[in-house]
Amino acid sequence: MYRVLIVDDEEPVLDSFSYMIQEYSSDFVLAGKARNGYEALNAIHELKPDVVFMDINIPGIDGLQVIDMVHEQYPNMIFVLSTAYERFDLAQRAIPLGVHAYLVKPISKKVFIATLDEIKNKLYKIQIGLPVNNKQLLLEQFFACVTNREQDGRKIEDIKEKLDITYNHGRICIIEIEESNEKSLSEIASRLSLKYLSIFYQNNNRGIYFIAGTTDSTELKQVINETIKQCVSKDVESIIGIGIETDIKKLYESYESALIALLKNKTNEQILFRERIRIVQIRKKIGYSQKSELIKLYESYWEEIFEYYEFNLAKCKLAVLFALLFDDLSNYYKDTEPAEYLVPVEQELMNIKNKEECKAWGNNYFSKLQDLFFEKRNNSMPIPLLKALHYIQDHYSDQIQLSTVADAVLISPAYLSRIFTEYFSTTFIDYLTDLRISEAQRLIKNTNMSIKEIANKVGYSDPNYFSKCFKKNTGYTPTEYLEKTRHSKGVFEHDKE
């Protein structure tokens, strides 16, 4: 029998919880009651219960402070918070304290008993020495089964039990959000968990949520939209897809339907805009950024084109990306000799018949391309130029000039100017301007900073001069670009090649 302590300053709540434990659970017994923070501390030390149902707003010391004072001393003691209000700030404070659940009063018999069942499974694992802190790994395995269309129901059922999910059905929801706002996805997950039994996994700028149990799709959509409004600036674009409710062994079907719903909610302009941004990011970063970052970008691009387009068209788009990269490799490094081990992509792609084979082939080809970019960069570029590029990347927002960079890398301005033109087919000023304007585009699209603040942030003390440079590079004034991007009118960023 597991022993339960109830802490609440309302007698009806104490009586209700006590009654449900005595009448509806054969695995738990009431160990005691406490009506304020000081009584709760004494009872925890004296009774050493297995479970504590803790009201937050109690006299003396509040419930979270009590847990904070004892949770390290009793690491296996399970705490469940209860409160009359859904407050995200309190839920956030509870996370590092290892609180098992956050329940909003009034708490129904169904929710209370379901919570006890979850706790029983957790206590049993603790009792027999099984690990209970590998949740992130289990989450990854769970959602891998879902997104990889895993049809072995036994596997997902096994992971479900390890995650203490008592429901045998539910649905998948997907939320996609603009880049640089990914942190909002976990905040959305935390808020949704106040209302639903849910788990969450993040894949780049996409959040995948399993909502357990029976839910009304219309109501769920309203809740998700309201939650997004609470967590994300109104200027940040987000798209949702809600899947069908299925048996947990067939969650891949719910994921498929959520993905279809997500794509239906996207306009062609949004799809093309995102596709173009991915290509620009890959072309600009390959050979410079860490390999892991580039692989992540490429995988995101691959997944999206094979979601949005039919198989043969997606293969064509992949061929175009590789052709662009191969052309960049040759022109950028003044090299007219193709790499021996990189055959023309269209020849290879024609023979590929399914997505799995295409993914493996594409990953391998992209990895070889990356290696070649790094090899060419290191072998072809003079060390002073590499140092200059790193310096510019770190100081582009400062008032730097050609002579500033030359002094920093210990070469003459004339030599730096010459090697810039030789290796980049551009001038130092144009390179610096392109870097600054690219960053300004990102800030305009993803922040609420004013145009003047952005100009100063990227190295322009004169907003008027910034506007002239911005229009010359993009074709739009900063204000025009702001309107077009923030209101999702399908305007593409201009990529100055």
VOZA-966591 format. One record per residue (C-alpha): residue in three letters; z, x, y; residue number from 1. Coordinates in nm, 3 decimals. Layout:
% VOZA-966591
[node 'ALA',[Z,X,Y],NUM]
...
% end
This chain:
% VOZA-966591
[node 'MET',[0.000,0.000,0.000],1]
[node 'TYR',[-0.088,0.122,0.345],2]
[node 'ARG',[0.166,0.067,0.625],3]
[node 'VAL',[0.064,-0.084,0.960],4]
[node 'LEU',[0.236,-0.066,1.300],5]
[node 'ILE',[0.134,-0.324,1.561],6]
[node 'VAL',[0.183,-0.240,1.930],7]
[node 'ASP',[0.133,-0.519,2.184],8]
[node 'ASP',[0.334,-0.677,2.465],9]
[node 'GLU',[0.218,-1.030,2.379],10]
[node 'GLU',[0.414,-1.213,2.109],11]
[node 'PRO',[0.121,-1.435,2.002],12]
[node 'VAL',[-0.084,-1.123,1.926],13]
[node 'LEU',[0.201,-0.963,1.730],14]
[node 'ASP',[0.243,-1.283,1.530],15]
[node 'SER',[-0.132,-1.327,1.470],16]
[node 'PHE',[-0.188,-0.969,1.346],17]
[node 'SER',[0.125,-0.987,1.130],18]
[node 'TYR',[0.013,-1.314,0.973],19]
[node 'MET',[-0.340,-1.185,0.891],20]
[node 'ILE',[-0.199,-0.869,0.730],21]
[node 'GLN',[0.042,-1.069,0.515],22]
[node 'GLU',[-0.199,-1.349,0.418],23]
[node 'TYR',[-0.539,-1.187,0.388],24]
[node 'SER',[-0.487,-0.826,0.281],25]
[node 'SER',[-0.336,-0.703,-0.043],26]
[node 'ASP',[-0.375,-0.336,0.052],27]
[node 'PHE',[-0.172,-0.334,0.376],28]
[node 'VAL',[0.187,-0.416,0.466],29]
[node 'LEU',[0.351,-0.460,0.805],30]
[node 'ALA',[0.570,-0.156,0.881],31]
[node 'GLY',[0.689,-0.262,1.225],32]
[node 'LYS',[0.617,-0.389,1.576],33]
[node 'ALA',[0.647,-0.234,1.922],34]
[node 'ARG',[0.616,-0.396,2.264],35]
[node 'ASN',[0.581,-0.099,2.500],36]
[node 'GLY',[0.477,0.266,2.500],37]
[node 'TYR',[0.825,0.410,2.446],38]
[node 'GLU',[0.895,0.180,2.151],39]
[node 'ALA',[0.554,0.275,2.008],40]
[node 'LEU',[0.635,0.649,2.027],41]
[node 'ASN',[0.969,0.600,1.854],42]
[node 'ALA',[0.820,0.377,1.585],43]
[node 'ILE',[0.538,0.624,1.511],44]
[node 'HIS',[0.784,0.913,1.465],45]
[node 'GLU',[1.033,0.710,1.264],46]
[node 'LEU',[0.802,0.494,1.049],47]
[node 'LYS',[0.503,0.729,1.021],48]
[node 'PRO',[0.261,0.441,0.956],49]
[node 'ASP',[-0.085,0.491,0.810],50]
[node 'VAL',[-0.245,0.262,1.069],51]
[node 'VAL',[-0.156,0.170,1.426],52]
[node 'PHE',[-0.312,-0.127,1.607],53]
[node 'MET',[-0.254,-0.028,1.970],54]
[node 'ASP',[-0.294,-0.243,2.280],55]
[node 'ILE',[-0.404,-0.032,2.576],56]
[node 'ASN',[-0.229,-0.216,2.859],57]
[node 'ILE',[0.134,-0.202,2.752],58]
[node 'PRO',[0.442,-0.139,2.970],59]
[node 'GLY',[0.580,0.211,3.014],60]
[node 'ILE',[0.320,0.449,2.874],61]
[node 'ASP',[-0.025,0.301,2.813],62]
[node 'GLY',[-0.169,0.295,2.461],63]
[node 'LEU',[-0.417,0.581,2.515],64]
[node 'GLN',[-0.140,0.808,2.645],65]
[node 'VAL',[0.069,0.730,2.338],66]
[node 'ILE',[-0.219,0.824,2.108],67]
[node 'ASP',[-0.284,1.140,2.308],68]
[node 'MET',[0.078,1.245,2.259],69]
[node 'VAL',[0.083,1.201,1.879],70]
[node 'HIS',[-0.266,1.227,1.732],71]
[node 'GLU',[-0.252,1.606,1.680],72]
[node 'GLN',[0.086,1.578,1.505],73]
[node 'TYR',[-0.046,1.301,1.275],74]
[node 'PRO',[-0.415,1.385,1.222],75]
[node 'ASN',[-0.458,1.139,0.932],76]
[node 'MET',[-0.297,0.846,1.115],77]
[node 'ILE',[-0.564,0.589,1.202],78]
[node 'PHE',[-0.556,0.423,1.544],79]
[node 'VAL',[-0.733,0.102,1.642],80]
[node 'LEU',[-0.741,0.008,2.011],81]
[node 'SER',[-0.728,-0.351,2.130],82]
[node 'THR',[-0.779,-0.477,2.482],83]
[node 'ALA',[-0.871,-0.796,2.663],84]
[node 'TYR',[-1.166,-0.634,2.846],85]
[node 'GLU',[-1.479,-0.438,2.754],86]
[node 'ARG',[-1.423,-0.120,2.954],87]
[node 'PHE',[-1.651,0.173,2.892],88]
[node 'ASP',[-1.423,0.420,3.074],89]
[node 'LEU',[-1.142,0.341,2.826],90]
[node 'ALA',[-1.377,0.373,2.529],91]
[node 'GLN',[-1.485,0.715,2.659],92]
[node 'ARG',[-1.123,0.829,2.684],93]
[node 'ALA',[-1.067,0.715,2.325],94]
[node 'ILE',[-1.352,0.919,2.173],95]
[node 'PRO',[-1.183,1.265,2.182],96]
[node 'LEU',[-0.864,1.110,2.044],97]
[node 'GLY',[-1.039,1.017,1.721],98]
[node 'VAL',[-0.978,0.643,1.762],99]
[node 'HIS',[-1.131,0.455,1.469],100]
[node 'ALA',[-1.229,0.132,1.646],101]
[node 'TYR',[-1.217,-0.042,1.983],102]
[node 'LEU',[-1.162,-0.418,1.949],103]
[node 'VAL',[-1.189,-0.671,2.231],104]
[node 'LYS',[-0.939,-0.960,2.226],105]
[node 'PRO',[-0.934,-1.230,2.112],106]
[node 'ILE',[-0.995,-1.066,1.774],107]
[node 'SER',[-1.122,-1.302,1.506],108]
[node 'LYS',[-0.993,-1.302,1.149],109]
[node 'LYS',[-1.336,-1.186,1.027],110]
[node 'VAL',[-1.339,-0.881,1.257],111]
[node 'PHE',[-0.975,-0.796,1.183],112]
[node 'ILE',[-1.021,-0.809,0.805],113]
[node 'ALA',[-1.351,-0.615,0.825],114]
[node 'THR',[-1.172,-0.345,1.026],115]
[node 'LEU',[-0.897,-0.325,0.763],116]
[node 'ASP',[-1.161,-0.284,0.492],117]
[node 'GLU',[-1.321,0.005,0.681],118]
[node 'ILE',[-0.979,0.167,0.729],119]
[node 'LYS',[-0.896,0.126,0.359],120]
[node 'ASN',[-1.210,0.319,0.260],121]
[node 'LYS',[-1.133,0.590,0.514],122]
[node 'LEU',[-0.769,0.624,0.401],123]
[node 'TYR',[-0.878,0.641,0.038],124]
[node 'LYS',[-1.111,0.932,0.114],125]
[node 'ILE',[-0.834,1.111,0.300],126]
[node 'GLN',[-0.600,1.049,0.008],127]
[node 'ILE',[-0.831,1.202,-0.254],128]
[node 'GLY',[-0.936,1.486,-0.030],129]
[node 'LEU',[-1.297,1.388,0.045],130]
[node 'PRO',[-1.440,1.510,0.378],131]
[node 'VAL',[-1.445,1.242,0.647],132]
[node 'ASN',[-1.566,1.448,0.944],133]
[node 'ASN',[-1.931,1.506,0.846],134]
[node 'LYS',[-2.048,1.191,1.024],135]
[node 'GLN',[-2.329,1.358,1.219],136]
[node 'LEU',[-2.488,1.491,0.901],137]
[node 'LEU',[-2.458,1.150,0.736],138]
[node 'LEU',[-2.612,0.983,1.041],139]
[node 'GLU',[-2.907,1.222,1.024],140]
[node 'GLN',[-2.953,1.144,0.655],141]
[node 'PHE',[-2.921,0.770,0.715],142]
[node 'PHE',[-3.182,0.757,0.990],143]
[node 'ALA',[-3.408,1.002,0.807],144]
[node 'CYS',[-3.423,0.747,0.525],145]
[node 'VAL',[-3.510,0.474,0.775],146]
[node 'THR',[-3.773,0.659,0.979],147]
[node 'ASN',[-3.934,0.828,0.679],148]
[node 'ARG',[-3.988,0.489,0.516],149]
[node 'GLU',[-3.746,0.574,0.235],150]
[node 'GLN',[-3.782,0.303,-0.027],151]
[node 'ASP',[-3.513,0.426,-0.264],152]
[node 'GLY',[-3.248,0.167,-0.187],153]
[node 'ARG',[-2.983,0.354,-0.385],154]
[node 'LYS',[-3.000,0.653,-0.154],155]
[node 'ILE',[-2.944,0.460,0.168],156]
[node 'GLU',[-2.675,0.249,-0.002],157]
[node 'ASP',[-2.489,0.568,-0.094],158]
[node 'ILE',[-2.505,0.701,0.262],159]
[node 'LYS',[-2.398,0.360,0.396],160]
[node 'GLU',[-2.081,0.372,0.188],161]
[node 'LYS',[-2.000,0.722,0.308],162]
[node 'LEU',[-2.036,0.601,0.667],163]
[node 'ASP',[-1.792,0.314,0.594],164]
[node 'ILE',[-2.051,0.048,0.679],165]
[node 'THR',[-1.935,-0.270,0.509],166]
[node 'TYR',[-2.233,-0.489,0.600],167]
[node 'ASN',[-2.530,-0.512,0.364],168]
[node 'HIS',[-2.781,-0.619,0.628],169]
[node 'GLY',[-2.874,-0.562,0.989],170]
[node 'ARG',[-3.161,-0.456,1.211],171]
[node 'ILE',[-3.304,-0.147,1.380],172]
[node 'CYS',[-3.353,-0.132,1.757],173]
[node 'ILE',[-3.539,0.143,1.942],174]
[node 'ILE',[-3.494,0.237,2.308],175]
[node 'GLU',[-3.734,0.484,2.465],176]
[node 'ILE',[-3.646,0.633,2.802],177]
[node 'GLU',[-3.812,0.869,3.049],178]
[node 'GLU',[-3.764,1.240,2.992],179]
[node 'SER',[-3.464,1.409,3.160],180]
[node 'ASN',[-3.261,1.088,3.113],181]
[node 'GLU',[-3.187,1.128,2.742],182]
[node 'LYS',[-2.810,1.144,2.794],183]
[node 'SER',[-2.818,0.776,2.883],184]
[node 'LEU',[-2.909,0.690,2.523],185]
[node 'SER',[-2.568,0.792,2.390],186]
[node 'GLU',[-2.396,0.605,2.674],187]
[node 'ILE',[-2.596,0.295,2.579],188]
[node 'ALA',[-2.483,0.344,2.219],189]
[node 'SER',[-2.118,0.363,2.324],190]
[node 'ARG',[-2.142,0.040,2.522],191]
[node 'LEU',[-2.325,-0.143,2.244],192]
[node 'SER',[-2.053,-0.040,1.998],193]
[node 'LEU',[-1.803,-0.237,2.206],194]
[node 'LYS',[-1.986,-0.556,2.110],195]
[node 'TYR',[-2.153,-0.478,1.777],196]
[node 'LEU',[-2.080,-0.271,1.470],197]
[node 'SER',[-2.352,-0.013,1.525],198]
[node 'ILE',[-2.452,0.347,1.465],199]
[node 'PHE',[-2.694,0.558,1.664],200]
[node 'TYR',[-2.928,0.853,1.630],201]
[node 'GLN',[-3.128,1.028,1.903],202]
[node 'ASN',[-3.477,1.169,1.856],203]
[node 'ASN',[-3.588,1.339,2.178],204]
[node 'ASN',[-3.609,1.065,2.443],205]
[node 'ARG',[-3.586,0.785,2.189],206]
[node 'GLY',[-3.265,0.622,2.068],207]
[node 'ILE',[-3.261,0.454,1.727],208]
[node 'TYR',[-2.980,0.203,1.675],209]
[node 'PHE',[-2.869,0.024,1.358],210]
[node 'ILE',[-2.697,-0.303,1.451],211]
[node 'ALA',[-2.503,-0.420,1.147],212]
[node 'GLY',[-2.456,-0.783,1.042],213]
[node 'THR',[-2.625,-1.100,1.160],214]
[node 'THR',[-2.740,-1.104,1.523],215]
[node 'ASP',[-2.958,-1.334,1.730],216]
[node 'SER',[-3.259,-1.129,1.843],217]
[node 'THR',[-3.288,-1.306,2.181],218]
[node 'GLU',[-2.921,-1.255,2.260],219]
[node 'LEU',[-2.937,-0.894,2.138],220]
[node 'LYS',[-3.234,-0.824,2.365],221]
[node 'GLN',[-3.042,-0.964,2.663],222]
[node 'VAL',[-2.738,-0.751,2.580],223]
[node 'ILE',[-2.951,-0.437,2.544],224]
[node 'ASN',[-3.129,-0.502,2.875],225]
[node 'GLU',[-2.798,-0.554,3.054],226]
[node 'THR',[-2.656,-0.239,2.894],227]
[node 'ILE',[-2.958,-0.036,3.005],228]
[node 'LYS',[-2.906,-0.160,3.361],229]
[node 'GLN',[-2.545,-0.039,3.348],230]
[node 'CYS',[-2.639,0.306,3.216],231]
[node 'VAL',[-2.975,0.389,3.371],232]
[node 'SER',[-3.102,0.397,3.728],233]
[node 'LYS',[-3.343,0.113,3.806],234]
[node 'ASP',[-3.607,0.372,3.891],235]
[node 'VAL',[-3.601,0.513,3.536],236]
[node 'GLU',[-3.846,0.350,3.299],237]
[node 'SER',[-3.719,0.231,2.960],238]
[node 'ILE',[-3.886,0.034,2.681],239]
[node 'ILE',[-3.719,-0.144,2.388],240]
[node 'GLY',[-3.830,-0.262,2.046],241]
[node 'ILE',[-3.614,-0.489,1.828],242]
[node 'GLY',[-3.682,-0.500,1.457],243]
[node 'ILE',[-3.643,-0.781,1.207],244]
[node 'GLU',[-3.312,-0.836,1.027],245]
[node 'THR',[-3.329,-0.704,0.670],246]
[node 'ASP',[-3.123,-0.598,0.374],247]
[node 'ILE',[-2.987,-0.249,0.434],248]
[node 'LYS',[-3.192,-0.117,0.141],249]
[node 'LYS',[-3.509,-0.220,0.325],250]
[node 'LEU',[-3.422,-0.098,0.674],251]
[node 'TYR',[-3.751,0.091,0.688],252]
[node 'GLU',[-3.915,-0.253,0.729],253]
[node 'SER',[-3.691,-0.325,1.028],254]
[node 'TYR',[-3.777,0.017,1.173],255]
[node 'GLU',[-4.151,-0.050,1.130],256]
[node 'SER',[-4.122,-0.385,1.310],257]
[node 'ALA',[-3.911,-0.229,1.589],258]
[node 'LEU',[-4.176,0.039,1.634],259]
[node 'ILE',[-4.451,-0.223,1.654],260]
[node 'ALA',[-4.249,-0.419,1.912],261]
[node 'LEU',[-4.191,-0.101,2.114],262]
[node 'LEU',[-4.562,-0.019,2.122],263]
[node 'LYS',[-4.650,-0.377,2.220],264]
[node 'ASN',[-4.420,-0.343,2.520],265]
[node 'LYS',[-4.608,-0.035,2.641],266]
[node 'THR',[-4.915,-0.055,2.860],267]
[node 'ASN',[-5.220,0.160,2.789],268]
[node 'GLU',[-5.152,0.341,3.116],269]
[node 'GLN',[-4.799,0.431,3.003],270]
[node 'ILE',[-4.926,0.560,2.668],271]
[node 'LEU',[-5.200,0.772,2.827],272]
[node 'PHE',[-4.969,0.900,3.100],273]
[node 'ARG',[-4.712,1.014,2.846],274]
[node 'GLU',[-4.981,1.171,2.627],275]
[node 'ARG',[-5.115,1.369,2.922],276]
[node 'ILE',[-4.768,1.486,3.024],277]
[node 'ARG',[-4.703,1.614,2.671],278]
[node 'ILE',[-5.029,1.813,2.672],279]
[node 'VAL',[-4.954,1.960,3.015],280]
[node 'GLN',[-4.603,2.061,2.904],281]
[node 'ILE',[-4.729,2.232,2.589],282]
[node 'ARG',[-5.008,2.419,2.768],283]
[node 'LYS',[-4.780,2.541,3.043],284]
[node 'LYS',[-4.496,2.652,2.818],285]
[node 'ILE',[-4.666,2.801,2.515],286]
[node 'GLY',[-4.623,3.176,2.508],287]
[node 'TYR',[-4.328,3.162,2.751],288]
[node 'SER',[-4.065,2.914,2.633],289]
[node 'GLN',[-3.859,2.951,2.317],290]
[node 'LYS',[-4.043,2.869,1.997],291]
[node 'SER',[-3.797,2.593,1.904],292]
[node 'GLU',[-3.857,2.415,2.236],293]
[node 'LEU',[-4.235,2.426,2.188],294]
[node 'ILE',[-4.210,2.300,1.831],295]
[node 'LYS',[-4.003,2.006,1.953],296]
[node 'LEU',[-4.265,1.925,2.220],297]
[node 'TYR',[-4.549,1.949,1.969],298]
[node 'GLU',[-4.371,1.732,1.711],299]
[node 'SER',[-4.307,1.466,1.977],300]
[node 'TYR',[-4.674,1.469,2.071],301]
[node 'TRP',[-4.781,1.448,1.705],302]
[node 'GLU',[-4.546,1.158,1.628],303]
[node 'GLU',[-4.657,0.961,1.933],304]
[node 'ILE',[-5.034,0.991,1.883],305]
[node 'PHE',[-5.004,0.893,1.517],306]
[node 'GLU',[-4.793,0.593,1.618],307]
[node 'TYR',[-5.021,0.477,1.899],308]
[node 'TYR',[-5.363,0.535,1.744],309]
[node 'GLU',[-5.536,0.477,1.412],310]
[node 'PHE',[-5.553,0.779,1.183],311]
[node 'ASN',[-5.900,0.915,1.260],312]
[node 'LEU',[-5.861,0.877,1.637],313]
[node 'ALA',[-5.522,1.049,1.621],314]
[node 'LYS',[-5.684,1.338,1.433],315]
[node 'CYS',[-5.944,1.366,1.710],316]
[node 'LYS',[-5.672,1.384,1.974],317]
[node 'LEU',[-5.493,1.653,1.774],318]
[node 'ALA',[-5.820,1.849,1.754],319]
[node 'VAL',[-5.859,1.823,2.132],320]
[node 'LEU',[-5.508,1.962,2.190],321]
[node 'PHE',[-5.573,2.259,1.962],322]
[node 'ALA',[-5.913,2.321,2.120],323]
[node 'LEU',[-5.753,2.327,2.466],324]
[node 'LEU',[-5.484,2.567,2.349],325]
[node 'PHE',[-5.735,2.793,2.178],326]
[node 'ASP',[-5.947,2.796,2.494],327]
[node 'ASP',[-5.637,2.876,2.702],328]
[node 'LEU',[-5.562,3.162,2.465],329]
[node 'SER',[-5.908,3.314,2.503],330]
[node 'ASN',[-5.957,3.264,2.877],331]
[node 'TYR',[-5.603,3.328,2.982],332]
[node 'TYR',[-5.592,3.666,2.816],333]
[node 'LYS',[-5.956,3.758,2.884],334]
[node 'ASP',[-6.018,3.771,2.510],335]
[node 'THR',[-6.353,3.659,2.373],336]
[node 'GLU',[-6.273,3.746,2.012],337]
[node 'PRO',[-6.135,3.451,1.811],338]
[node 'ALA',[-5.841,3.508,1.582],339]
[node 'GLU',[-5.959,3.569,1.229],340]
[node 'TYR',[-5.709,3.338,1.061],341]
[node 'LEU',[-5.760,3.040,1.294],342]
[node 'VAL',[-6.063,2.849,1.173],343]
[node 'PRO',[-6.216,2.569,1.388],344]
[node 'VAL',[-5.977,2.275,1.372],345]
[node 'GLU',[-6.236,2.001,1.342],346]
[node 'GLN',[-6.363,2.159,1.020],347]
[node 'GLU',[-6.012,2.149,0.870],348]
[node 'LEU',[-5.915,1.806,1.002],349]
[node 'MET',[-6.222,1.634,0.856],350]
[node 'ASN',[-6.092,1.700,0.506],351]
[node 'ILE',[-5.738,1.569,0.566],352]
[node 'LYS',[-5.686,1.222,0.421],353]
[node 'ASN',[-5.328,1.122,0.503],354]
[node 'LYS',[-5.058,1.166,0.768],355]
[node 'GLU',[-4.822,1.375,0.555],356]
[node 'GLU',[-5.092,1.634,0.485],357]
[node 'CYS',[-5.201,1.627,0.848],358]
[node 'LYS',[-4.846,1.685,0.969],359]
[node 'ALA',[-4.794,1.985,0.741],360]
[node 'TRP',[-5.129,2.134,0.836],361]
[node 'GLY',[-5.071,2.076,1.210],362]
[node 'ASN',[-4.724,2.232,1.204],363]
[node 'ASN',[-4.864,2.540,1.034],364]
[node 'TYR',[-5.158,2.571,1.275],365]
[node 'PHE',[-4.940,2.524,1.582],366]
[node 'SER',[-4.694,2.786,1.457],367]
[node 'LYS',[-4.980,3.037,1.418],368]
[node 'LEU',[-5.104,2.955,1.767],369]
[node 'GLN',[-4.758,3.017,1.910],370]
[node 'ASP',[-4.734,3.351,1.735],371]
[node 'LEU',[-5.071,3.451,1.871],372]
[node 'PHE',[-4.976,3.349,2.228],373]
[node 'PHE',[-4.658,3.555,2.208],374]
[node 'GLU',[-4.843,3.849,2.056],375]
[node 'LYS',[-5.116,3.840,2.319],376]
[node 'ARG',[-4.866,3.801,2.600],377]
[node 'ASN',[-4.656,4.093,2.490],378]
[node 'ASN',[-4.953,4.319,2.412],379]
[node 'SER',[-5.179,4.226,2.700],380]
[node 'MET',[-4.955,4.175,3.000],381]
[node 'PRO',[-4.806,4.473,3.178],382]
[node 'ILE',[-4.428,4.484,3.164],383]
[node 'PRO',[-4.399,4.458,3.547],384]
[node 'LEU',[-4.597,4.133,3.540],385]
[node 'LEU',[-4.372,3.986,3.272],386]
[node 'LYS',[-4.068,4.082,3.479],387]
[node 'ALA',[-4.229,3.929,3.788],388]
[node 'LEU',[-4.287,3.598,3.607],389]
[node 'HIS',[-3.923,3.582,3.499],390]
[node 'TYR',[-3.810,3.662,3.854],391]
[node 'ILE',[-4.032,3.391,4.004],392]
[node 'GLN',[-3.906,3.136,3.750],393]
[node 'ASP',[-3.546,3.212,3.849],394]
[node 'HIS',[-3.603,3.230,4.226],395]
[node 'TYR',[-3.894,2.997,4.311],396]
[node 'SER',[-3.660,2.775,4.516],397]
[node 'ASP',[-3.570,3.070,4.740],398]
[node 'GLN',[-3.776,3.194,5.032],399]
[node 'ILE',[-3.953,3.457,4.823],400]
[node 'GLN',[-4.276,3.639,4.907],401]
[node 'LEU',[-4.507,3.873,4.721],402]
[node 'SER',[-4.318,4.171,4.862],403]
[node 'THR',[-3.983,4.021,4.753],404]
[node 'VAL',[-4.094,3.997,4.392],405]
[node 'ALA',[-4.265,4.338,4.400],406]
[node 'ASP',[-3.945,4.500,4.525],407]
[node 'ALA',[-3.743,4.325,4.254],408]
[node 'VAL',[-3.962,4.465,3.973],409]
[node 'LEU',[-4.013,4.807,4.139],410]
[node 'ILE',[-4.390,4.798,4.198],411]
[node 'SER',[-4.605,4.780,4.509],412]
[node 'PRO',[-4.714,4.442,4.652],413]
[node 'ALA',[-5.077,4.549,4.624],414]
[node 'TYR',[-5.045,4.621,4.250],415]
[node 'LEU',[-4.862,4.293,4.186],416]
[node 'SER',[-5.130,4.101,4.375],417]
[node 'ARG',[-5.405,4.270,4.173],418]
[node 'ILE',[-5.253,4.204,3.829],419]
[node 'PHE',[-5.181,3.842,3.922],420]
[node 'THR',[-5.549,3.790,3.998],421]
[node 'GLU',[-5.656,3.984,3.691],422]
[node 'TYR',[-5.441,3.802,3.436],423]
[node 'PHE',[-5.409,3.456,3.588],424]
[node 'SER',[-5.732,3.419,3.787],425]
[node 'THR',[-5.518,3.304,4.077],426]
[node 'THR',[-5.315,3.447,4.363],427]
[node 'PHE',[-4.942,3.493,4.380],428]
[node 'ILE',[-4.915,3.221,4.647],429]
[node 'ASP',[-5.115,2.971,4.441],430]
[node 'TYR',[-4.908,3.045,4.131],431]
[node 'LEU',[-4.582,3.000,4.322],432]
[node 'THR',[-4.708,2.681,4.489],433]
[node 'ASP',[-4.815,2.532,4.155],434]
[node 'LEU',[-4.473,2.605,4.007],435]
[node 'ARG',[-4.294,2.448,4.304],436]
[node 'ILE',[-4.513,2.137,4.316],437]
[node 'SER',[-4.476,2.083,3.939],438]
[node 'GLU',[-4.099,2.089,3.978],439]
[node 'ALA',[-4.124,1.856,4.280],440]
[node 'GLN',[-4.325,1.608,4.070],441]
[node 'ARG',[-4.054,1.611,3.805],442]
[node 'LEU',[-3.779,1.554,4.064],443]
[node 'ILE',[-3.969,1.270,4.233],444]
[node 'LYS',[-4.024,1.100,3.900],445]
[node 'ASN',[-3.678,1.147,3.749],446]
[node 'THR',[-3.427,1.153,4.035],447]
[node 'ASN',[-3.327,0.949,4.340],448]
[node 'MET',[-3.342,1.247,4.576],449]
[node 'SER',[-3.517,1.199,4.910],450]
[node 'ILE',[-3.849,1.372,4.980],451]
[node 'LYS',[-3.673,1.603,5.226],452]
[node 'GLU',[-3.408,1.696,4.967],453]
[node 'ILE',[-3.676,1.765,4.706],454]
[node 'ALA',[-3.875,1.980,4.948],455]
[node 'ASN',[-3.568,2.193,5.016],456]
[node 'LYS',[-3.480,2.203,4.645],457]
[node 'VAL',[-3.814,2.359,4.549],458]
[node 'GLY',[-3.826,2.611,4.833],459]
[node 'TYR',[-3.981,2.434,5.134],460]
[node 'SER',[-3.772,2.427,5.451],461]
[node 'ASP',[-4.043,2.232,5.637],462]
[node 'PRO',[-4.101,1.883,5.485],463]
[node 'ASN',[-4.436,1.848,5.665],464]
[node 'TYR',[-4.569,2.170,5.513],465]
[node 'PHE',[-4.436,2.057,5.176],466]
[node 'SER',[-4.632,1.731,5.207],467]
[node 'LYS',[-4.953,1.921,5.285],468]
[node 'CYS',[-4.908,2.149,4.983],469]
[node 'PHE',[-4.818,1.856,4.760],470]
[node 'LYS',[-5.128,1.658,4.858],471]
[node 'LYS',[-5.352,1.960,4.817],472]
[node 'ASN',[-5.226,2.012,4.460],473]
[node 'THR',[-5.195,1.652,4.340],474]
[node 'GLY',[-5.423,1.446,4.560],475]
[node 'TYR',[-5.130,1.235,4.683],476]
[node 'THR',[-4.864,1.267,4.947],477]
[node 'PRO',[-4.510,1.283,4.807],478]
[node 'THR',[-4.448,0.926,4.924],479]
[node 'GLU',[-4.763,0.798,4.754],480]
[node 'TYR',[-4.672,0.980,4.435],481]
[node 'LEU',[-4.321,0.833,4.451],482]
[node 'GLU',[-4.458,0.479,4.473],483]
[node 'LYS',[-4.712,0.524,4.196],484]
[node 'THR',[-4.484,0.693,3.944],485]
[node 'ARG',[-4.165,0.495,4.001],486]
[node 'HIS',[-4.344,0.163,3.979],487]
[node 'SER',[-4.540,0.259,3.667],488]
[node 'LYS',[-4.886,0.188,3.803],489]
[node 'GLY',[-5.051,0.426,3.562],490]
[node 'VAL',[-5.118,0.713,3.796],491]
[node 'PHE',[-5.144,1.046,3.615],492]
[node 'GLU',[-4.999,1.368,3.741],493]
[node 'HIS',[-5.269,1.604,3.853],494]
[node 'ASP',[-5.285,1.915,3.641],495]
[node 'LYS',[-5.429,2.202,3.834],496]
[node 'GLU',[-5.591,2.418,3.574],497]
% end
